[in-house]
Amino acid sequence: MNTTATPLTSPDPSHAERDLSRVWSSVSALLFLPAALVAFILTLTTERAGRCLTYGEGCAKGFPEWLFNWSLGLGVVAFIAAVAAPRLRVRQAALTVQVLAEATALMVILSHA
């Protein structure tokens, strides 16, 4: 009996779905810092910010640091989960959470204008 055992699951490249969640998570994390810098510069170009910097008038009471810190922390945790998770569903959910957390952090910066 010279039969070769066939594997139970044969990887068929035509059916294999290409997973880019790790790539998109990394791209999203790398682009967050430039996006935050652009949002901060846009905040500084408003009339209220110019008046605050020049004359000290109309300055906002304070930056909502707690919301920014929570969304930034959640984005970091979601990034780690999106890169390290072994299952596709978990990586996709973590990528969604990461993008939403980064968007929230950027909105916090823009809303302070």
Buried (B, 14 or more C-beta within 10 A) or exposed (E): EEEEEEEEEEEEEEEEEEEEBBEBBEEBBEEBEEBBEEBBEEBEEEEBBEEBEEEEEEEEEEEBEEBBEBBBEBBBBBBBBBBEBEEEEBBBBBBEBBBBBBBBBBBBBBEBB
